[in-house]
Amino acid sequence: MSGALRFGWLGEGRRTALHALLVHDASAWSRDWWMSHSAASIDVFPLDSWREELNPSDAIVWSLGEGELKIEAHLGSAALGAHLAGASRSQPSALADAVGRKAIADFVERLAKRIGCKAIGPKSVDPHEGMYQAKWGGYMATVSLGAHHFSLAMDRKLADLLVPSRHSGLPALTPRTQAIAGAHVSLEVFLPFGTTALSNLDDLKVGEVLVADAPLNAPMEVRLDGTEIIALAVLGQSGHSHTVTLTAIS
């Protein structure tokens, strides 16, 4: 693995997605390779650390795209091959070893197919043991085949390829002119009428004429929904409609 390790745990959602992916692929793989296949016997157990009883020298490593994957059969590839074929494990043979290795290689290829690449390997040298640790974003698990198991570990790069992180991002901002294009407000125009004694309004009747202190060409106040003044205007006419012409902007 080249470059510095990047700290970062996989979130619970992505770990759950990885677990479901491995359970699905392990079950499909088992149907093709295990003579005594039983869906109920297939399970995946996430690991916090690589199992101490495993011999690191027995681990086989593949490169999948930019990621790394390590797999190790708990009792060796020959014992795995014998288990898959339903044969006795007391006398591991070269044929059983070949079956076990081909079965593991096929499992790796299934993962590689998911990310659209070819698995490169196997390699007997583990590039960096620490890269599989959870604190570096790695993922480790044991795949159970009834009474037999094999463990796998992947680095953060492979985990990212198998279950990419979802970047929701921020929604694109709408230009202000576009955002307000469909908005509507009430436009009100006020003509200052003048002042009068409150007592003069006690007996107002329909038809009475009130004389304003201000002329018709006096500046009028333009307001939005009765709020503060936004402009001044003068009264006018266009055809049969009254108009106001803005004279000043507040």
N, C-alpha and C positions, 0 to 999 in steps of 0.2 A: 504494500500500500504506500503510495507516494504522498508527500505532503503531510502537514500536521493534522492530528486528529481533531475533529470539531466536536466540542462538548454539546450535548443536546439529547435529552431523553425522548423516546418516541411517546407520543400521547397515548392515553388509554384507548381512544377510538381507533388509532392506527394499529396498536397491538392487537386489539380485538379483530380488526380486519385481517391482519396477518394470520392469526390463529384460524379464522374461518377459511382462509385461502389454503392453508396447509392441510386442514382436515379434509377439504374437498379434494385436493390433489392426491393426498395419501390414500383416500378411499378409492379414487379412480385408478391409481397406480396399483393398489393391492388387488383389485379385480383382475388385472392383467397378469400379475406375477405370483400371487399367493394361491396355492392349490386349495387351501382351506379358508379362503377369504370369507370373512363375516363382517358386515358393516358395524355390528355392535362391538367388534374387537378392535376397531381402529379408533385411536384417539391421539391427541396432541397435548403435551403438557409443557407449558412455558417454563423455562429455567432461568434462575437468577444468576447462575454461574455454571461453568463447564463442570460436568460430573467428575469428581476426583478419581473415581475408579477407572476412568477411561485412560488409555495409554495415548498420549499425544502423538507418538510415532505412528499410530495406526490411522490417524485422521487423514482424510484426502480432501484437497482443496481445489475448487474450480473458480475461474473468473467468469462472471456473467455480466457482460457489459462492463461498466466501471466498478461493479461490486464484486465482492468475494463471498464464497459460500464454502463452509467446511461441514463434512459429514463423516460420522464414525459409527460403524456398527459395534454394539456393545461387546459382542463376543467374536468380532472379526467378520470379514466378508464371506468366508467359507461357511461359518455357522449360519449367517443370514441366508445364504443360498440354500443350505440344507433345510432350513425352516420353511422357506418359500416353497420348496419342492416336496415338503412333507417327508423328508428323509431323516435318518438318525444323525444327530450331531456328534455322536461319540467318535466317529471316524470321518472328520472333514476331508474332502477330496479336492483335487484340482478342479474338477468339474463344478463342484459346489461353490468353490471360490470364484470361478468364472461367472457363474450364475449370479452370485451375490454382487459382484462388481458391475455386471451389466445392468442389474436391477437398480442399483444406486445411480448409475450413470443415466438411466432412463428417468428416474425421479428428478435428477438435476435438469435434464433436458426439458422436462415439463415446466419447470420454473422458468427456464430460459425462454421457452416459447411464449410465456406470458408477457415478457418484456421485449419480444421481437429480436432476440439475439441467439447466438450459438454459445454453448458452454465450452470454455477453453480449459482443458485439463484431462485427466486429473493430475494434480501436482502434489508431491509428497511434503513440500515445505510450506509451513504456515507462515504467511507474510508478516503478521503482527498479531499476537495472541490477544492483546488488549483491545483491538479494534471491534471485537464482538461484544464487548461489555455494554450493559445497558446505559451507562453514563456517557458513552460515546455514540449512543443511538443504535447500538446493535440489538440483535434479537436472537435468543437461543431457545431451543425446544427439544423435547424428546418425542419421537413418533413411536407409538405403541402398536405392535402387530401381535396381539394376544400375548404369548409368553416371550416374545422377542421384541427388542427395541433397537432403534438407532437414533443418535442425536445429531442435530444440525445447528449451525451458527451462521449468521449473516451479518455483514457490516451495515453501517448506516446507508451507504450508497445503494446497496442492493435493496434494502428495505424501502428506500425512497422510490426505487424503480417499480417494486411490486405493489406498493400502496402509496402513491404520490400524495403529498400533502395538499390540502385544499386551500388555495389562497383566494379568499372571497374578495379582498380588495375593497376599496371605497368606490361607490357609484360615481360615474362621471357627473361633474357639475353642469347644470343647465345654465346657459347664458342668461343674464338678468332680463334682457329684452324678450327672450323667448319664454322665460318663466312667468312674466307678467302679461304676456300677450292676451291671455284669455280671462284676466281678472277684471272685475267690474267694481266701480265705486260710484257713490252718489256725489255729483258735482252741484254745489249750491252757490248761488250768487246773491249777495245782500246789498241793497241800496240803503245807505244811512238816511233815515227818514227825518230825524230831528228829535226833539223832546217835547213833552206836554205834561201837564199836571195829571196825576193819577185820577183825580176826581172827575176829569173830563171824559174818562172812559167808562164811568159808571152806567150811563144810560145810552150807550151806542146802539144804533138801529141800522138794519140793512138799508142801504141806499144813501147813507150819510157820506159826505165827502170830507176826507182828511187832507189838509194842505201841508205838504212837506216843507221843511226848512231848506233842503238841498235841491238844487236843480237836477234835471234828468241826465245832464251830462257830467254830473259829479262822479268821481271814481267809486266803483263798487268793489266790494270784497268777494273774492272767490275762495270758497272753502271746500274741503273734502269731508263729507259726512259730518258736517258741523264742527270740524276740528279747527285748528288754528288757520289763520289766513295764509294761503299759498301764493296769491297773486292779486293784483288790482286790475280792473277793467272798466270800460265805458260801454254804455248801452248803444245798440245799433239795430239794424233791420236788414234782412235779406229775403226778398220776396214777401211771403206771408209769415215768415218766422222772425222772432226777435233774436238778436245776436249780442254777444259781448266781445269786445276787442281788448286783449290783454295789453296793459300799459306798463306794468311793472311786475317782477317776480320776487316774491319774498325770499 
